[in-house]
Amino acid sequence: MRAFVITGPGRSEVVEVDPPVAGAGQVVVDVERAGVCGTDMEFLSGDMAYLASGDAAYPVRIGHEWCGVVSAVGDGVDRGWLGRRVTGDTMLGCGHCERCTHGRQHLCADRYEIGIRHGWPGALAEKLPVPAKALFALPDAVGPTLGALVEPGGNALRAVRAADPAPGKSVLIMGPGTIGLLAAMFARARGADVHLLGATVESLAFARELGFTDAWTRDELPSTPFDAIIDATNAASLPAFAVDRVEPGGRVVCIGISGEPSLVDTRQAVLKDLTLVGILSASGGLGETIEAYASKAVDPRPLVAETVGLDEAADVLAGRRSGAAPKIHIDPRGGAS
């Protein structure tokens, strides 16, 4: 089968590799769509932190935002999965440690991460092996575009849960990229007064096209404090800014990761009685995300600018964009659309 492989910083190719075989407890998925994100771009640039820590090494087969159809099942797997459209959790815990047995497999010290950690191959390929326990069935209402947006949606949903929005409460979301805009959609669906903070005219204009009229640059941002702030950026200075601008008793949620440490004055956090939350992964948010998409409570399809084939993946990862929408999908079995 064809697969996209990153062989080193700035080096990638589409190659023929052996297709996966479903081992015990596993299925093979024929990939319909795969999204690419900042983590994938960091693998191509060589900046991904796991490369330095030893949790990942070249060659890397990326792709952790995906959906597809189950085409094979291994021993011990219900054959009812065959032919079903699915997506799945990226975080694959060992299943035996205390974290896994208490429902925190995304924090397992020995976890694999599909397309990211410890060499588990990703979805920028025609076929993908996945443990059956990680699967989530997709209803007909959640087509390929929405299916490949479930994983980033689960991340955003968990950030919104942590922000605890409600009608009449204000939420500032910093960073109008894919995760930030998804978080804005989920917060709006819960009735919150949603504001977005961005750095470019283009990104803020796109946010307004999606109905988020309160989209600001830092200079324009109203001085009124916000009940909750979600940081979906990679700017090291913004967590401290969030602590400064959030309402006393409010919540600051960090889902973005900067390339250097973010310094926060914990005296402010104490004196303002704040709740600070970090979010890692979509684990625990995938099922609710699928339900929100299926019911049309949240419709993130406008976030996808285009769908291209594997042969264009390198250009996408190098920064090629098509219009203002932040996400590009890959169809490993087809071409552009």
N, C-alpha and C positions, 0 to 999 in steps of 0.2 A: 504494500500500500504506500501511498505518498504521505510524507510527513514533513513539517517545517522544523528544522533543527538549527539552533544557535550553537556554533562551534567555538566561539570566543568573542571577546569584545569587538563589536562592529562586523562580525562575520556570521553569515547564516546561509542556508541553502535548503531547497526542497529536494528530498532524497527518497529513494525506494527503501523501505524497511520491512522486516517481517511483521505481518499483522499479529495482534495480540490473540492469545488463546485464553479462554475463560478458565481460571483456576477454581479450586474449591471455594465456594462462597462468593464468586465473582460473576459478573456478566461482561459481555462485550457490547459496546454501543456504537452504532453507525452514526457519526457526528453530522448533525444538520447545520448547526451554527456554532461559532465560537467567537467570543468577544476578546478584544485585547485591551489592556489597561496599562497604567503607569508601571506596575510591577514587571510586566513583560518587557516594556521599553528599557527598564533598568537592567534586565538580563542582557539585552543587546548592547547597551552602553558599557556594561561591566560594573555598574554602580550598585547592583542589588546586594543588600547587606548579607544575605545568606552565602554569597560567593566568598566573602571575607571570613565568615564564621565557620565555613566548612559544611554547612547544611545543604549546600548545592554546589555542583561543579559542572563544568562544560564536558561534553555536549549536553545541552538542555533542550527538551521538547516542551515548549510552553503551551498554555491554554487552560485556564481554570474556570472560565465563564462559558458554559456550553449547554446544549441540549441535543437529543438525538433519539434513535430508536434501538431498542435492545434486539440484537441479532443472534446472540448465543448466550447460554447460561452454563455455569459450571456445576460440579457436584454440590448437592445440598441447597441449591437455589430453586425456588418455586418456578416451574416452567410457565406459569401465568405471566411472568415478566416478558416473555418473548413477544415481539411485535409492539410493545408498548412504548409510547413516547415518554421520555424521562429527562430529568436533570438530576444533579446530585451535589452533595456536600463536597467541598474541596478538602476539608480537614479529615484525615483518616487516622484515628487514634489506634493504639495497639489493642484496645478492647479489654485489657486485663488490669491496668494500673488503677489506683484510687480515683484519679481524675476521670478516666474513661467510665468507670463503673458508677460514678456520681453525675454523669451527663455532661462532663466537661472535656470531651475527647478532643476539642479544638485546642486544648492546652496541654495535651499529652506530650511529654518530653521526647517520646520516640515516634511521634506522628509523621506520616507522610502528608504532603500537600500536593494534590494533583497539579502537574505542570510547574511545580515550584520547588518542593523540598524533598530531599533524599532520593531523587531520581525517578519518582513516579511520572510516567509519560503523560503529556498534556493533550489537549483537544485540538490543537492545530495539526490534525491528522485525520485520515478517513475513518479510523476506528480508535476506540478508547476503552481500556479495561477499567472497570469500576467495581468495588465491593458492593454486593447487593444491599447491604445494610445502609449504604450511603445514598440510595436512590430515592427520588421523589417522582411520582407519576404526574404527568401533565395532562390536564383536561383539554378537550378540543379547542376551547376558547383561548388557550395559551399557545399560540403558534410559535414558529421557530424564532422570530425576532424577540418576542416576549420571553420565550424559554431561555434564551441566552442572556437575558437581563435579570433572571431570578437571582443569580449569585450576587451581583452588585446590589440588587434590590434588597437582599437579605441583610447585607452590611448596613445599608442606609436605614432599613427598618429598625435594626437593633439600636442604631444611634438615636433614632427618633424615640423609641421606647425609653431610652435612658434620659432623654430630655424631658419626658413626661408632659407633652403638649396637651392642651385642652382648649375648648372654645373660650375666647377672651384672653388667652395667654399669648405673649409675644415670643417668637423664636427667631433668633438670628442665625442663619447658616452661612458660614464663611467658606467661600470657594464654590462657584457655580459650574463645576465640572460634573461628571456623571454621578458621582456619589452625592455631591451637594444638591444637585437638582432632584435626584431620587429622594433624598431626605426631605427636600422642600415639598415634593408631591405627597409623601406620606404624612408630613406634618399638616399640610393643607387638608388632607382627607380627614384628619382628626379635629378640624375646626380651628386650628391655631392661626394666629396673625403672623404670617411668614414674611420675613425680611431676608434678603440675600446681600452679601458683601462680596464684591469682585474687584479685580484689578484692571480689567480691560473693558473698553466700550463695547467690543463685539460680544463678549460673554454676557454682559449685562443686558444688551439688546436682545439676545436670544432668550434669556430668562424672562424678559418682559413679554416676548412672543408667546411664551408658555403660560402667561397670565399672572406672573409674579411682578406686579407693578412696583412694589417696594424693593427695588434693586439698586444698590448704592455702591459708590466708591468710598474709600475710607474718609476722604475729605467731605463727602456729602452725607455721611451716616448721621441720622438724628442723635441728639445727645441723650435722649431718654434711655434708661437702662432696659435690658431685655430679661424676661423671665428665664430664658434658657439660651445658650449659645452652643452651636455645634461647629467644631473646627474640622472642615474637610479639605484642608490645604496641606501643603508641605512647607509652609513658612514657619521657621523656628520662632519668630516673634509673636505669632498670633495667639498661642495659648495664654500668654501673659496679658495680651490685649483683651481676651475674652474674660479673664478673671477680673480685670479692671472694669469692664463694661456691663457685666451681668448684674442683675438685681440682687441685693442681699437676700440670702436664703434660696438663691437660684441654683441652676445646674449648668456645668460646663462639660461638654462631651467631646472627647478627642478621638477622631477616627483617621485623620491624616497623620502622616509620618514625615518629619523633616530629615534632611541629611545630616543634621547636627543637633546636639541637645537643645531642647526648649527650656528656658529658665523661667520658672514661675515663683512669685513671691508667696510662699505658703502663709505668711502672716496675713496677707489679704484674704486668702481662702478661709483662714480661721476666724478672723474678725468679721467677715461677711457671712459666716456659717454656710459655706458653699458645699455642694456635692460635685466632685470631679470624677468623671468616669472615662475609662479607656475602652475602646471597642476593637476586638480582634475577630475578624471573619464573620461570615453569614450564618454560622452554625446556630441553630435555634431560631432562625428567622425565615428559613426557606419556605416552610409550609404556609405561613401566614402571607408571605409575599405572593406565592402562587394564587392563594385565595383572593388577594386584593387585585391582581391582574385579571383573574377570571371574571370577577364581579364588575370590573371596570371602575372600581373605586380609585385605582391608580392606573394610568395608561402612559408608560414611558416610551412608547414606540417613536415619538418625535426626537428622542435623544440619539437615534441611530442615523448617521448621515448617509451611509451606504454599506452594501455588502459586496465584498470582493473575494476573489479566489486565493488559494495558497500562494500562487506566484507573485501576488502583490503584497504579501504579508510583510516583507522586508521594508518596503517603502512606507507602509503604515507605521511600523515600529520606529522607523527613522524620523517620523514626525509629519508625514504627509496627511493632509486633512482635506475634506471636501465640504465646504460650507461651515456654518456656525455650530451645528450639532456636534457634541463631543465624542460620540462613540462610533467606532467602525467595527463591523462584524466580518468574520471570515466564513465562507462556505467551502469546506475542504473538498467537496465533491463537484463544485461548480465554479462559475466565473462571476463577473460583476453583475450587480443589479441596482 
